[in-house]
Amino acid sequence: MKTKKFFVGAAAIGLAFSLAACSGGRGATNTDAGSGDNKGALIGVAMPTKVSERWIKDGNAVKSDLEKKGYKVDLEYADNKIPTQAQQVSNMITKGAKVLIVASIDGGSLSDQLDSAAKAGIKVISYDRLLTGSKNVDYYVSFDNYKVGVDQATSLLTGLGVLDADGKKTGDKKGLNIELFAGSPDDNNATFFFNGAMATLKPYIADGTLVVGSGQTGFTQAATLQWDPATAKARMQNLIAKSYSGGKNVDGILSPYDGISIGIISALQGAGYGTSSKPLPVITGQDAEAASVKSIIAGEQYSTIYKDTRQLATESVTMADDLLNGKTPEVNDTKSYDNKVKVVPTYLFQPTVVTKDNYQKVLIDSGYYTEADLK
């Protein structure tokens, strides 16, 4: 695979700046929240699954940071089962949690629990995946999910040689075959990723630089239920059989998540890709999971999107602590995240593209991984 140095841009890791139009600032008094009786309060933390490495990191980081502040923590994983998560959140409410931090499996499946939380005076922080269909979502902490999609598409274009290291068009590529994968339709973030990516790719599809060999360009066609690698692998196998059996090869694949990328690579290798005569396509990803970073180092997966989940953990804990101490949590976006009932005040962080060229600096030098983690 021909690899070109990717232009990461000037966005600094871990910084997000408050917008002038945003309301709220840390330290402001919130008259709706008391602080006198919340020392050592119970905080419920609901995570979707342990199948993905990143959710284990998230859960552990949130729990650790809360405990350092003296809070009790009920951390639960739901094995990607909606009824399990609903019951876990209900139990947290029954136990007397003062704040809920929820990374949902299906953003719209917890309305009853959110109603119960509101009646009990429990504040709710939506964690990375937006809780939808309820007015009882107080805050949201995440990354700029539209920008994640833009970055994924831009890295695909760079890996294909359509753009150079400075992000400028090279003008020497035409008719490159690509395929599109999207995330789970029950995850609100998945559409942000896909829309950001497609807004970036559509001009190149329109002028013939890129060709979607299968013709499957819609979100529903590209979606991967529950972000499942096996589902992605099966779809890739089907795409190869139906659209690439006549001798043409896949040059690039937009993948929204590292687990999906692993499934795609497995299908491609099973079809003979990964040799000097038939190299793997340029494949994107997200979450900088160790297995995919190793794949990037080995020259298989081209890129991933790094989202330092330590930032999410720290910010969600700070929000919870502010709420329990009579302060208004800081936000830097009050316009983007409409959950179908209300626009949820949000604190966003910026993503970072990782390739073979910069993984050392971004992931190891920052302490996110050690050298041994990626051997």
DOMIDO-65787 format. One record per residue (C-alpha): residue number from 1; residue in three letters; x, y, z. Coordinates in pm, 1 decimal, always signed. Example, Ala and Ser with C-alpha at 12.3 -4.5 7.8 and 13.67 -1.06 7.14 Angstrom:
BEGIN
SITE seq type       c1       c2       c3
SITE   1  ala  +1230.0   -450.0   +780.0
SITE   2  ser  +1367.0   -106.0   +714.0
//
This chain:
BEGIN
SITE seq type       c1       c2       c3
SITE   1  met     +0.0     +0.0     +0.0
SITE   2  lys   +141.1   +336.5    -97.7
SITE   3  thr   +150.8   +546.7   +216.6
SITE   4  lys   +192.7   +920.8   +223.6
SITE   5  lys   +253.6  +1128.8   +530.8
SITE   6  phe    -79.7  +1252.1   +660.3
SITE   7  phe   -128.8  +1616.0   +743.3
SITE   8  val   -275.5  +1612.8  +1090.7
SITE   9  gly   -351.5  +1982.0  +1114.6
SITE  10  ala   -315.5  +2232.9  +1388.4
SITE  11  ala   -577.2  +2106.0  +1631.6
SITE  12  ala   -410.7  +2049.8  +1968.3
SITE  13  ile   -482.9  +1728.2  +2154.0
SITE  14  gly   -699.0  +1772.0  +2455.7
SITE  15  leu   -804.5  +2133.0  +2403.4
SITE  16  ala  -1150.5  +2260.7  +2329.0
SITE  17  phe  -1229.0  +2629.5  +2335.8
SITE  18  ser  -1548.2  +2786.1  +2467.3
SITE  19  leu  -1761.8  +2950.3  +2203.4
SITE  20  ala  -1868.5  +3307.6  +2262.1
SITE  21  ala  -2233.1  +3214.6  +2228.9
SITE  22  cys  -2215.0  +2933.5  +2484.2
SITE  23  ser  -2373.0  +2972.5  +2822.0
SITE  24  gly  -2236.9  +2846.2  +3148.0
SITE  25  gly  -1894.2  +2867.0  +3300.7
SITE  26  arg  -1727.3  +2659.7  +3565.3
SITE  27  gly  -1766.4  +2824.4  +3901.9
SITE  28  ala  -2101.4  +2987.3  +3830.1
SITE  29  thr  -2364.2  +2917.4  +4091.5
SITE  30  asn  -2638.5  +2673.0  +4005.8
SITE  31  thr  -2923.8  +2742.7  +4242.3
SITE  32  asp  -3100.8  +2418.7  +4150.3
SITE  33  ala  -2827.3  +2200.2  +4291.6
SITE  34  gly  -2735.2  +2168.6  +4655.0
SITE  35  ser  -2390.1  +2089.5  +4779.7
SITE  36  gly  -2422.0  +2036.6  +5150.9
SITE  37  asp  -2526.6  +1673.3  +5158.0
SITE  38  asn  -2343.6  +1533.4  +4854.8
SITE  39  lys  -2009.8  +1441.1  +5008.4
SITE  40  gly  -1943.4  +1077.0  +4924.3
SITE  41  ala  -2257.9  +1060.3  +4709.2
SITE  42  leu  -2327.5   +763.1  +4482.6
SITE  43  ile  -2280.2   +820.1  +4111.0
SITE  44  gly  -2406.1   +567.1  +3858.4
SITE  45  val  -2190.2   +497.8  +3552.0
SITE  46  ala  -2353.9   +295.4  +3273.7
SITE  47  met  -2129.1   +169.9  +2993.4
SITE  48  pro  -2248.1    -30.9  +2690.6
SITE  49  thr  -2007.9   -323.5  +2661.5
SITE  50  lys  -1672.7   -475.5  +2745.6
SITE  51  val  -1632.4   -615.8  +2394.3
SITE  52  ser  -1467.5   -293.2  +2282.5
SITE  53  glu  -1138.9   -209.4  +2452.1
SITE  54  arg  -1221.9   +160.3  +2461.4
SITE  55  trp  -1531.7   +121.1  +2683.2
SITE  56  ile  -1327.2    -65.9  +2942.3
SITE  57  lys  -1080.0   +223.5  +2943.4
SITE  58  asp  -1363.7   +476.0  +2969.2
SITE  59  gly  -1538.2   +301.8  +3255.4
SITE  60  asn  -1221.5   +250.5  +3455.9
SITE  61  ala  -1111.4   +610.1  +3404.9
SITE  62  val  -1446.7   +756.7  +3511.4
SITE  63  lys  -1464.7   +532.7  +3817.4
SITE  64  ser  -1109.5   +610.9  +3922.2
SITE  65  asp  -1151.5   +987.6  +3884.1
SITE  66  leu  -1479.9   +986.7  +4077.3
SITE  67  glu  -1333.3   +783.5  +4360.0
SITE  68  lys  -1038.5  +1022.3  +4383.0
SITE  69  lys  -1292.9  +1295.7  +4453.6
SITE  70  gly  -1447.5  +1086.8  +4730.4
SITE  71  tyr  -1760.4   +965.1  +4552.6
SITE  72  lys  -1901.7   +614.7  +4555.6
SITE  73  val  -1940.1   +459.7  +4213.2
SITE  74  asp  -2174.2   +199.4  +4067.1
SITE  75  leu  -2007.9   +106.5  +3734.6
SITE  76  glu  -2204.4   -132.9  +3514.4
SITE  77  tyr  -2153.1   -282.4  +3167.8
SITE  78  ala  -2457.0   -404.3  +2974.6
SITE  79  asp  -2303.8   -650.0  +2725.2
SITE  80  asn  -2465.8   -448.9  +2441.7
SITE  81  lys  -2811.1   -559.5  +2564.7
SITE  82  ile  -3065.7   -278.7  +2584.1
SITE  83  pro  -3290.0   -439.5  +2851.2
SITE  84  thr  -2982.8   -505.6  +3065.8
SITE  85  gln  -2875.3   -142.6  +3049.4
SITE  86  ala  -3227.3    -20.6  +3123.9
SITE  87  gln  -3239.3   -240.6  +3434.6
SITE  88  gln  -2893.3   -130.5  +3543.9
SITE  89  val  -2990.7   +237.0  +3522.5
SITE  90  ser  -3315.9   +167.4  +3708.5
SITE  91  asn  -3115.6     -2.1  +3983.8
SITE  92  met  -2883.2   +297.0  +4009.3
SITE  93  ile  -3183.9   +521.8  +4061.7
SITE  94  thr  -3324.5   +287.3  +4327.0
SITE  95  lys  -2989.5   +282.7  +4506.7
SITE  96  gly  -3002.6   +660.7  +4539.0
SITE  97  ala  -2750.1   +778.8  +4281.9
SITE  98  lys  -2726.0  +1158.5  +4271.3
SITE  99  val  -2585.2  +1174.9  +3915.8
SITE 100  leu  -2597.4   +931.8  +3622.9
SITE 101  ile  -2321.2   +917.9  +3360.6
SITE 102  val  -2459.5   +714.0  +3071.5
SITE 103  ala  -2296.7   +582.5  +2753.7
SITE 104  ser  -2601.8   +426.2  +2592.9
SITE 105  ile  -2637.3   +124.5  +2369.0
SITE 106  asp  -2941.1   +275.8  +2198.3
SITE 107  gly  -2972.0   +647.9  +2262.9
SITE 108  gly  -3351.0   +642.1  +2255.5
SITE 109  ser  -3412.3   +337.6  +2475.2
SITE 110  leu  -3385.0   +488.7  +2823.5
SITE 111  ser  -3667.1   +745.1  +2827.7
SITE 112  asp  -3853.7   +578.3  +3114.1
SITE 113  gln  -3539.4   +565.7  +3324.4
SITE 114  leu  -3459.7   +929.4  +3246.2
SITE 115  asp  -3811.1  +1029.0  +3352.4
SITE 116  ser  -3761.6   +844.3  +3680.4
SITE 117  ala  -3426.1  +1012.0  +3729.7
SITE 118  ala  -3577.1  +1356.9  +3678.6
SITE 119  lys  -3855.6  +1288.0  +3928.2
SITE 120  ala  -3592.3  +1185.6  +4182.3
SITE 121  gly  -3385.8  +1501.5  +4118.4
SITE 122  ile  -3100.3  +1304.4  +3958.7
SITE 123  lys  -2889.7  +1485.3  +3700.5
SITE 124  val  -2795.8  +1299.8  +3381.2
SITE 125  ile  -2474.8  +1335.9  +3182.5
SITE 126  ser  -2479.1  +1172.5  +2840.4
SITE 127  tyr  -2136.3  +1023.3  +2775.7
SITE 128  asp  -2003.6  +1017.7  +2416.8
SITE 129  arg  -2328.3   +872.2  +2277.0
SITE 130  leu  -2615.2  +1119.4  +2290.4
SITE 131  leu  -2928.9  +1016.1  +2478.9
SITE 132  thr  -3221.6  +1101.7  +2253.5
SITE 133  gly  -3596.0  +1151.8  +2277.5
SITE 134  ser  -3599.4  +1292.9  +2630.4
SITE 135  lys  -3589.0  +1639.2  +2786.8
SITE 136  asn  -3422.8  +1487.0  +3092.6
SITE 137  val  -3067.1  +1494.5  +2960.5
SITE 138  asp  -2876.5  +1769.5  +3137.5
SITE 139  tyr  -2534.7  +1763.7  +2971.4
SITE 140  tyr  -2340.9  +1587.2  +2701.0
SITE 141  val  -1965.9  +1526.9  +2679.2
SITE 142  ser  -1814.8  +1395.9  +2357.1
SITE 143  phe  -1578.2  +1462.7  +2070.0
SITE 144  asp  -1663.8  +1667.9  +1763.5
SITE 145  asn  -1829.0  +1377.8  +1587.4
SITE 146  tyr  -1886.6  +1550.9  +1255.3
SITE 147  lys  -1517.2  +1640.2  +1250.1
SITE 148  val  -1435.2  +1273.5  +1316.6
SITE 149  gly  -1607.9  +1188.0   +989.1
SITE 150  val  -1433.0  +1468.9   +804.1
SITE 151  asp  -1097.3  +1349.4   +936.5
SITE 152  gln  -1168.5   +988.3   +840.6
SITE 153  ala  -1257.0  +1087.5   +485.4
SITE 154  thr   -959.9  +1322.0   +456.5
SITE 155  ser   -721.0  +1050.6   +572.1
SITE 156  leu   -874.6   +813.9   +315.3
SITE 157  leu   -812.1  +1071.3    +42.4
SITE 158  thr   -455.0  +1123.2   +161.8
SITE 159  gly   -382.0   +751.8   +179.3
SITE 160  leu   -515.0   +711.8   -174.5
SITE 161  gly   -292.1   +994.2   -299.1
SITE 162  val   -584.9  +1215.1   -396.3
SITE 163  leu   -459.5  +1473.6   -147.8
SITE 164  asp    -97.0  +1545.7    -63.0
SITE 165  ala    +55.9  +1590.8   +281.6
SITE 166  asp    -65.9  +1951.9   +290.3
SITE 167  gly   -422.4  +1855.8   +205.8
SITE 168  lys   -401.7  +1982.5   -152.4
SITE 169  lys   -539.8  +1795.4   -452.5
SITE 170  thr   -274.4  +1607.9   -646.4
SITE 171  gly   -485.6  +1585.1   -962.9
SITE 172  asp   -322.7  +1259.6  -1071.9
SITE 173  lys   -582.8  +1008.7   -950.3
SITE 174  lys   -902.0   +896.2  -1122.1
SITE 175  gly  -1145.5   +607.5  -1099.3
SITE 176  leu  -1034.9   +474.8   -760.2
SITE 177  asn  -1269.2   +209.3   -625.3
SITE 178  ile  -1391.3   +261.1   -270.1
SITE 179  glu  -1653.7   +117.7    -36.6
SITE 180  leu  -1832.3   +284.3   +252.0
SITE 181  phe  -1908.0   +149.8   +598.0
SITE 182  ala  -2105.6   +328.6   +868.6
SITE 183  gly  -2170.3   +269.3  +1237.0
SITE 184  ser  -2475.6   +141.2  +1419.5
SITE 185  pro  -2806.9   +310.3  +1331.8
SITE 186  asp  -2911.7   +312.1  +1698.6
SITE 187  asp  -2608.3   +526.0  +1788.7
SITE 188  asn  -2664.8   +896.7  +1727.8
SITE 189  asn  -2291.2   +948.1  +1669.3
SITE 190  ala  -2289.8   +715.9  +1368.4
SITE 191  thr  -2482.5   +961.0  +1150.4
SITE 192  phe  -2251.8  +1247.7  +1249.6
SITE 193  phe  -1949.3  +1038.9  +1147.1
SITE 194  phe  -2106.0   +935.8   +817.6
SITE 195  asn  -2238.4  +1281.9   +729.7
SITE 196  gly  -1900.3  +1442.3   +796.1
SITE 197  ala  -1727.4  +1182.8   +583.1
SITE 198  met  -1974.1  +1201.2   +296.5
SITE 199  ala  -1966.9  +1580.4   +284.9
SITE 200  thr  -1592.1  +1544.2   +226.6
SITE 201  leu  -1607.6  +1255.4    -22.6
SITE 202  lys  -1906.7  +1353.7   -238.4
SITE 203  pro  -1721.3  +1604.0   -460.1
SITE 204  tyr  -1463.8  +1337.3   -544.1
SITE 205  ile  -1736.7  +1083.4   -616.0
SITE 206  ala  -1918.4  +1337.6   -832.8
SITE 207  asp  -1612.1  +1411.9  -1049.3
SITE 208  gly  -1516.0  +1046.4  -1091.6
SITE 209  thr  -1204.0  +1052.9   -879.6
SITE 210  leu  -1371.2   +797.8   -652.8
SITE 211  val  -1612.1   +525.6   -758.9
SITE 212  val  -1824.4   +335.2   -508.6
SITE 213  gly  -1809.6     -1.3   -681.4
SITE 214  ser  -2117.7   -145.2   -512.4
SITE 215  gly  -2320.8   +171.9   -555.9
SITE 216  gln  -2408.2   +158.3   -186.5
SITE 217  thr  -2370.6   +519.4    -76.5
SITE 218  gly  -2658.3   +560.4   +172.0
SITE 219  phe  -2623.8   +542.9   +548.2
SITE 220  thr  -2876.6   +259.5   +578.1
SITE 221  gln  -2690.3    +53.0   +318.8
SITE 222  ala  -2355.8   +112.2   +489.3
SITE 223  ala  -2468.5    +81.1   +852.6
SITE 224  thr  -2323.5   -188.3  +1080.6
SITE 225  leu  -2560.8   -285.4  +1361.6
SITE 226  gln  -2400.0   -254.2  +1706.3
SITE 227  trp  -2065.7   -180.8  +1539.1
SITE 228  asp  -2016.0   -556.6  +1508.5
SITE 229  pro  -1690.3   -671.5  +1340.6
SITE 230  ala  -1845.9  -1002.0  +1226.9
SITE 231  thr  -2130.6   -814.0  +1057.0
SITE 232  ala  -1879.0   -589.3   +882.1
SITE 233  lys  -1674.2   -889.1   +772.3
SITE 234  ala  -1979.9  -1060.0   +623.9
SITE 235  arg  -2081.4   -744.4   +435.8
SITE 236  met  -1726.9   -699.3   +299.5
SITE 237  gln  -1724.7  -1060.2   +180.7
SITE 238  asn  -2055.3   -997.1     +5.8
SITE 239  leu  -1928.2   -677.0   -155.6
SITE 240  ile  -1618.2   -853.5   -287.2
SITE 241  ala  -1825.5  -1138.5   -432.3
SITE 242  lys  -2082.5   -913.7   -599.5
SITE 243  ser  -1881.2   -610.4   -708.0
SITE 244  tyr  -1516.2   -717.7   -735.4
SITE 245  ser  -1520.2  -1067.4   -881.7
SITE 246  gly  -1443.3   -948.6  -1235.1
SITE 247  gly  -1083.8   -851.6  -1175.9
SITE 248  lys  -1109.4   -497.7  -1038.6
SITE 249  asn   -977.4   -430.7   -688.5
SITE 250  val  -1092.3   -221.5   -395.2
SITE 251  asp   -858.0    +74.4   -346.9
SITE 252  gly  -1000.6   +232.3    -33.6
SITE 253  ile  -1255.2   +172.4   +241.3
SITE 254  leu  -1415.7   +424.8   +471.3
SITE 255  ser  -1450.0   +245.9   +804.7
SITE 256  pro  -1591.7   +432.2  +1105.6
SITE 257  tyr  -1446.0   +215.9  +1384.2
SITE 258  asp  -1138.3     -0.9  +1444.4
SITE 259  gly  -1336.0   -315.2  +1525.5
SITE 260  ile  -1518.1   -284.2  +1194.4
SITE 261  ser  -1182.5   -227.2  +1022.7
SITE 262  ile  -1047.5   -552.7  +1167.6
SITE 263  gly  -1348.9   -739.9  +1029.5
SITE 264  ile  -1303.6   -578.0   +689.1
SITE 265  ile   -933.9   -663.8   +677.2
SITE 266  ser  -1010.6  -1026.1   +764.4
SITE 267  ala  -1255.2  -1048.5   +473.8
SITE 268  leu  -1007.9   -887.6   +234.0
SITE 269  gln   -723.2  -1115.6   +336.5
SITE 270  gly   -953.2  -1413.1   +283.9
SITE 271  ala  -1008.4  -1287.7    -71.0
SITE 272  gly   -635.3  -1266.4   -144.6
SITE 273  tyr   -560.4   -905.8    -52.1
SITE 274  gly   -248.9   -822.9   +143.8
SITE 275  thr    +19.9   -938.4    -98.8
SITE 276  ser   +271.5   -741.5   -304.2
SITE 277  ser    +64.7   -800.0   -617.8
SITE 278  lys   -267.0   -726.7   -449.2
SITE 279  pro   -215.9   -485.6   -157.9
SITE 280  leu   -477.9   -411.9   +102.2
SITE 281  pro   -688.5   -101.5    +35.0
SITE 282  val   -643.7   +219.9   +230.6
SITE 283  ile   -864.2   +158.5   +536.6
SITE 284  thr   -965.3   +410.6   +802.5
SITE 285  gly  -1086.4   +353.1  +1158.6
SITE 286  gln  -1160.5   +510.6  +1494.8
SITE 287  asp  -1074.3   +476.1  +1864.3
SITE 288  ala   -704.0   +388.9  +1832.2
SITE 289  glu   -759.5    +44.0  +1979.5
SITE 290  ala   -434.4   -142.0  +2038.8
SITE 291  ala   -507.3   -415.3  +1783.6
SITE 292  ser   -567.0   -158.6  +1511.1
SITE 293  val   -265.3    +51.9  +1605.3
SITE 294  lys    -57.3   -265.8  +1571.2
SITE 295  ser   -225.2   -318.6  +1233.1
SITE 296  ile   -130.5    +34.8  +1130.8
SITE 297  ile   +229.4    -22.1  +1238.5
SITE 298  ala   +229.0   -343.7  +1032.6
SITE 299  gly   +109.1   -154.6   +723.6
SITE 300  glu   -241.5   -305.3   +711.8
SITE 301  gln   -493.2    -49.4   +839.1
SITE 302  tyr   -396.1   +296.8   +716.5
SITE 303  ser   -534.0   +528.8   +985.4
SITE 304  thr   -746.9   +560.0  +1295.3
SITE 305  ile   -905.4   +849.5  +1480.7
SITE 306  tyr   -763.6   +896.8  +1827.7
SITE 307  lys  -1005.9  +1025.0  +2087.5
SITE 308  asp   -833.0  +1052.2  +2422.3
SITE 309  thr  -1099.3   +899.0  +2643.4
SITE 310  arg   -913.3  +1026.4  +2946.9
SITE 311  gln  -1042.8  +1369.0  +2846.1
SITE 312  leu  -1402.4  +1246.9  +2835.1
SITE 313  ala  -1363.7  +1079.9  +3171.8
SITE 314  thr  -1212.1  +1388.1  +3332.1
SITE 315  glu  -1476.7  +1620.4  +3189.8
SITE 316  ser  -1772.3  +1399.5  +3284.8
SITE 317  val  -1636.8  +1372.4  +3638.4
SITE 318  thr  -1584.8  +1748.5  +3655.8
SITE 319  met  -1943.2  +1801.6  +3536.2
SITE 320  ala  -2076.3  +1562.9  +3798.8
SITE 321  asp  -1869.5  +1727.3  +4069.6
SITE 322  asp  -1989.4  +2072.9  +3964.8
SITE 323  leu  -2352.1  +1960.2  +3971.8
SITE 324  leu  -2311.6  +1814.8  +4320.1
SITE 325  asn  -2142.8  +2130.7  +4445.5
SITE 326  gly  -2388.2  +2389.1  +4321.6
SITE 327  lys  -2194.3  +2498.5  +4013.7
SITE 328  thr  -2296.0  +2518.9  +3650.0
SITE 329  pro  -2080.5  +2289.2  +3435.3
SITE 330  glu  -1879.6  +2448.5  +3157.8
SITE 331  val  -1986.2  +2380.3  +2799.0
SITE 332  asn  -1852.0  +2490.3  +2461.8
SITE 333  asp  -2139.7  +2396.0  +2228.7
SITE 334  thr  -2505.2  +2486.5  +2275.6
SITE 335  lys  -2624.7  +2444.4  +1916.5
SITE 336  ser  -2514.5  +2116.7  +1759.3
SITE 337  tyr  -2663.8  +1830.3  +1959.2
SITE 338  asp  -3040.8  +1818.9  +1927.2
SITE 339  asn  -3171.4  +1498.9  +2086.0
SITE 340  lys  -3512.7  +1539.2  +1914.3
SITE 341  val  -3660.7  +1708.0  +2221.3
SITE 342  lys  -3397.8  +1962.4  +2323.3
SITE 343  val  -3054.0  +2088.5  +2232.0
SITE 344  val  -2828.0  +1940.7  +2498.6
SITE 345  pro  -2551.0  +2164.9  +2639.2
SITE 346  thr  -2227.8  +2000.2  +2534.0
SITE 347  tyr  -1856.5  +1996.0  +2600.4
SITE 348  leu  -1667.7  +1882.7  +2289.0
SITE 349  phe  -1309.5  +1771.2  +2242.3
SITE 350  gln  -1122.8  +1752.4  +1912.9
SITE 351  pro  -1017.0  +1424.0  +1747.1
SITE 352  thr   -671.4  +1347.5  +1605.5
SITE 353  val   -579.8  +1138.4  +1302.0
SITE 354  val   -320.2   +868.7  +1369.9
SITE 355  thr   -112.2   +696.3  +1101.5
SITE 356  lys   +211.0   +502.6  +1097.7
SITE 357  asp   +393.4   +835.4  +1072.9
SITE 358  asn   +270.3   +989.6  +1398.5
SITE 359  tyr   +149.9   +709.7  +1629.5
SITE 360  gln   +465.8   +734.2  +1841.3
SITE 361  lys   +417.3  +1102.9  +1914.1
SITE 362  val    +39.4  +1095.0  +1958.2
SITE 363  leu    -13.4   +768.5  +2142.9
SITE 364  ile   +310.3   +673.3  +2316.6
SITE 365  asp   +465.1  +1008.5  +2399.0
SITE 366  ser   +130.1  +1120.2  +2546.3
SITE 367  gly   +124.0   +816.3  +2777.0
SITE 368  tyr   -193.0   +670.1  +2626.8
SITE 369  tyr     +0.5   +355.4  +2538.4
SITE 370  thr   +343.9   +223.3  +2628.4
SITE 371  glu   +584.7    +75.1  +2374.9
SITE 372  ala   +508.5   -267.2  +2522.5
SITE 373  asp   +133.8   -223.0  +2464.3
SITE 374  leu   +191.6   -205.6  +2090.4
SITE 375  lys   +441.7   -488.4  +2047.5
//
